[in-house]
Amino acid sequence: MEVPIPKNVTAMRRTAALAMLFSVATLAFGQVQARDDHLESWNDGPAKKAIVEFVETTTNKASPNYVPPGERIATFDNDGTLWAEQPMYVQALFAFDRVKALS
C-alpha cells in the first residue's frame, strides 16, 4: 500500500529544489561576470591608480605591506563615502560658516 504525499510537501520540495538551482546558478554565473576594473565609473587618473595600487598591495599575501583581513578597517559615512580625518559633517561646517558670515 502506497502512502500518499500531501500536496504541500511536494510544493515545498519543488520550491527548495528551485531555490537550490537558483543559488548554484547565481554562484556559478556571478564568478563569470567578475570585472577587472572595480572602479569602472571613475576616470583614469592618479587618484584611481593610487587606490587600486594600495588595495592590490595590501591584499597580496606576497607583499611586504600585506594586511590580514581581520586588521583591515574602513569607516564609512551614512552615504557610503569614507569619513574625512576629522569626522564633522559637511552640512555642519557649512552651517557654522553661514552663521559667521551672517553675524
Secondary structure, DSSP 8 states (H G I E B T S, - for coil): ------HHHHHHHHHHHHHHHHHHHHHHHHHHT--S-TTTTS-SSHHHHHHHHHHHHHH-TTSTT---GGG----B-TTS-B--SS---HHHHHHHHHHHHH-
